[in-house]
């Protein structure tokens, strides 16, 4: 389990530079929304990098309390994407 930050939340950060997608297709429902429970290994988002689609999984169980990234926007390596309590 990753350490909690100073606010007591676990942050899920971008593992690479790419484009953040909340769902597998434009019209599909988001993998997770604020308030959703998640389990270790659940897919939280997809990051497209160099035409490859890379699923980003949760490393712990809990509840999504915040989503920082915007669908279809670029994210940087290490950028916080989600908070989980």
Buried (B, 14 or more C-beta within 10 A) or exposed (E): EEEEEEEEBBBBBBBBBBBBBBBBEEEEEBBBEEEBEBEEEBEBBBBBBEEEEEEBBBEBEBEBBEBBBEEEEBBEEEBBBBBBE
